[in-house]
Amino acid sequence: MTSPETASPQPCTPQVADAPKRNWVDRFAPASAQPYCHLARLDRPIGTWLLLWPCWWSLALAAHFQGAGLPDWWLIVLFGIGAVAMRGCGCTYNDLVDREFDGAVARTRSRPIPSGRVSVMQAKVFLVAQALVGLVVLLQFNWFSVALGTASLLIVAAYPFMKRITYWPQFVLGLAFNWGALLGWAAVTGSLHWAPVALYVAGIAWTLGYDTIYAHQDKEDDALIGLKSTALKFGAGTTPWMIGFYSAAIAGIALSGWLAGAGPVFYAVLAAGAAQLAWQVRSLDVDNPELCLKLFRSNRDFGTIIFAGIVADALMLHGM
């Protein structure tokens, strides 16, 4: 039997099990590039959105704090490129670390490394290439931001191992995925402030919520192979925890807006964001994997609402 370490990509690339149907990678990407697009999760952009929204929230909030109506468009672009590169880098690293576990889980065994379509060496080279793109983006910022961004790598490196030792890997994911709440503000101002700190804490609570929903898809397989998650810890009692996580997220975002000088438009739109999270909690059925995936993906909409609220409020108070 060919091992993932020695296998070469197959000429015909099957769809990854948990990817959206008829996604753009499977429809349009060259066959030789498809395994790498799958490895970077380009066929599933929701993870990029979840990484990007705290960055864009912070950029918009910092601009608001400085009296600008709109965030700097160049910073918006840079963080967009960085989010794609670093999310792909993180997924590639995670798949390298978890390749044996992924091969034992129905939802993940079709991923490029456990399926043998990308070898371990090829994945490592791809990892380095994506990291270099992220480094180029990071070097466009001020030196305080460069140092701050570099500090996040310790959390990113630790995350894949957390599910082996704690039922709270989602907390560590939150620490990593919301670092942009600090970095965005630093890129604008060259310093930190309590507003992005509150936003960072809110983002961690938000991640604990949405990634717990996501983890319910794999809880049976995770239990069998000895991996841990908040989904396994909370089980049928997940809903009260979700209420707590999402309430903390809304409270933290509200506090960050207040600290940055946000006005009534921001809070009105934040109420719509709270309603979106409440809909997730009301709809949740932890034993319905398809619904869990739908609710998880809907957090892109929540991120859009919050960003729109910050920008609309800034335009109302400061104009263009």
N, C-alpha and C positions, 0 to 999 in steps of 0.2 A: 504494500500500500504506500502511495506517495504521501509524504508528510508535508505540512504547510511550509516547512523550512526550505524544501527542495522543489516544490511544485512551481510550474510556470503558468502564466495566465492562459486560460482556455480561449479559443477563437470565438466561441459563442457565449456571450455573457448573459446568464439568467437574471431575472429580476430578484433583488433582495426581498426577503419575505415581508419585512415591515415597512417597505418603501411605498409611497403613494402610487396608485395605479396610473399608468400612462404618464409617468413623470418625464421631465424634459431630457434627463440623462439617457433613459432607456429609449427614447424616441429619436434623439438627435445627435448624441455624442458618438464619436467614432468608437467602434468595438474595442480597439486597443486602449482607449482612454477610459472606458466605462468602469473597469474594476477600481481605478484610482479615484474616479468621481464618486463611486460608492463608498470607498474607504474614507474619503473626506466628507461624506454625507451630503454631497451637492444635490443628490436626488431628494433629500429631506431638509429643506432650508429652515425648518422650524427652530432647530438648535442654534442656527446663526442668528435668527431674530431674537431668541431669548438671551443670547450673549450680547447682542447689539443694543437692545432697548435701554438697559441701564447706562450705557455709554451716551446714547443720544439724549436720554433724559437729563443726564448730568451736563452735557454741552448746552442744552437749552436752558437749564436752570442757572448755570453760570452766566450765560448771556443775559438772562432776565435780571440776575443779581447786579450785573454791571450796567443795566439800563438799556440793553439792546433788545430790539423786537425779535430778531431772528438769530439763531446760532450761526457761526461761521460755516459757510457751505464747504470750504476746503477741509475743515476738521470733520464735518459730516462724512465726506467722501473717504478720508483717510481711515476713520474708524470703521466705515463699512468694509473697506478692503481688509483691514486688520481683523475684523470679526470673522470674515470668510476664511482667512488664512489660519487664524489661531483656533477657530472651531475645528477646521479640518486637521490641524496639527494635533489638537487634543484628542479627537476621535481616532486618529491613526495610532497615537501613543496608547490610548485606552485599549484598542483592538490588539495591539502587540502584547500588552500585559495580560489581557484576558483571553487570548486566543484559545486556550484549552477549555475554559469555561464556556466561551461562545459556541464551541463545537458541541456542547452538551445541552444547549438550550434551543428549543424549536424555532423561536423567533429570530435567533442570531446565527444559527449554523450556516446560513446561506451567505453570510458576509464574506468579503474577499479573502481574508487570511484563513479562517477555518475551512472555507470551501476549497482552498488551494489555488484560487485564481490570482493571488498576489503572494509572492514568497515573503518570508520574514526580512530578507535582505532588501528586496525591492521596497517593502514598506518602510524600512529604516531610511533609505535614500529619499523616499517621498516625504517622510517626516522632516528631514533636514531641509529639504527644499521649501516646504511650507513655513518652517521656522525662520528661514532667511527672509522670506517675504514679510513676515511679521516684524522681524528686526528692522528691515528697511523702513517700514511704516513707523515703528516706535522712534526711530532716530530723527524723524521729522519734527518731533515735539521738543519742548524745553527739557533741560537736563534733570530737573526735578521729576518730570513725568517719566523720563527714561529710567531713572532709579526706581520710581514707584512701580512702573510696569515690570521691571526685572524682578522685583520682590515677589510678584505673584507666581513666579515659576515654581517656587517651593510648594505652594498649595496645589498647583496643577500636577506636579510630579507625584504628590502623595495621594491624590484622589483615587486612582484606580485600585489602590490597595486597601482603602477604607472599608469596602464591602466585605472584606475578609475578616475584619477585626471589630467592627462596630455596627449596630443597627441604625446608625445615623450617618451613612455616607452622603445622604442628601444635604446635610448641613455643610460638609466639606465642599460639595459641589456648589452650594450657595456662596461660600467664601470665594471660590474661583470665578464663578460665572458673573458675579456682580462687582468684580474689581473695577470694571469700567465706570461704575458710579463714582469712584474716587479719581480714576485716571482722566475722565472727561473734564471734570472740574479743574484738575491740575493742568491739563493741556491749555485751558483758557486762561487761568489766573496765575499759574506758576506756584501755587500753594494749595493748602487744604482749608476747610472751613467745616463747621458743624453741619451745614446743610448737606453736603455730599456724604458725611458720615451717617446722618439719619437716613439718607437715601440708600446707602450701602446696607444698613441693617434691615431696612424695609425689603430690599431685594433678596436678602438671605431668607427672610420669612416667606416671600413669594415663591422662591425656588423650593423651599421645603414643601410648600403646598403642591405646586405643579409636578414636581418630580416624584412625590409620593403617589400621585395619580398614575404617573407613567410606570412606576415600579410595580403597581398592581398587575400589570400585564404578565410579569415574569415570576410572580411570587411562588407558584408551585414548583417551577424548575429551580428557582433560587434555593428554596428549602431543601430540595433533593440533593443539590450539589454543594450545600453548605455556605452559600452566600447570604449576606444580611442586608436588610433595607428597612426603612420606616414602614413600608407596606406590610412587611411581615410582623413588625413590632406592633402596629396598630390593628391590623386585621380588620375584623368587622366593626371595630370601634374607630374607624378612620375619620368619620364625619366631624366629631367634636374637635379633633386635632386640626382638620382643615379650616374650620371656623376660626380657631385660634390663630393659625398661620396667616390666613388671608386678612383677618382683622388687624393683626400686627403690621402687615404690609401696607394696608390703607392708612393706618395711624402714622407709620413712619414716613410715607410719602407726603401726607398732610403736614407733618412736622417739618420736613425738608422744604416744602413750599413756603411755609411760614417763615422759616429762618432765612430764605432767599428773598423774601418780600413779595410773595405771590398775592394776587388779589382774588376777588370773588369768582371770576370766570374759571380760574384754576380749580377752586373747590367745587363749583357746579359740575365741571367735567369729571372731577375725581369721584363724585357721587355716581356718575355713569359707570366708571371703572369698578366701583364697589358693587354695583348691580351686576356687572358681568361676572365678578368672582362669586357673588351669591348664587347666580345661575349655575355655575360649575358645581357648587356644593349641593344645591338642590337636586341637580341632575345625576350626581355621582352614584354609580352602582359598581362597587369594587369587584364584583364577579363578572363584569361585562368588559372584556378586553377592548373590543371595538369602541365602546363608549368611552373608556378611559383614554384611548388614543385621541379620540375626537376632542375631549375636554382638554387634554394636554395641549393639543395644537391650537386650541382657541385662545391660549395665553398670548399669542401673537396679537390678537385683537385687543387684549387688555393693554399691552405695551403701546399699541397705536393710540389708544384712548388717552393714556397718561401723557404721551408726547404731545398730542394735539392740544391737551389742556394747558400744558406749560407754554407752548408757543402762542396759542390764542390769547392767553392772559397777558403775555409779554407784549403782544401786538396791541392789545387794548390799552395797556398802561404806557407803553413806550413808543408805539408806532414802528415803522420800518427802520 
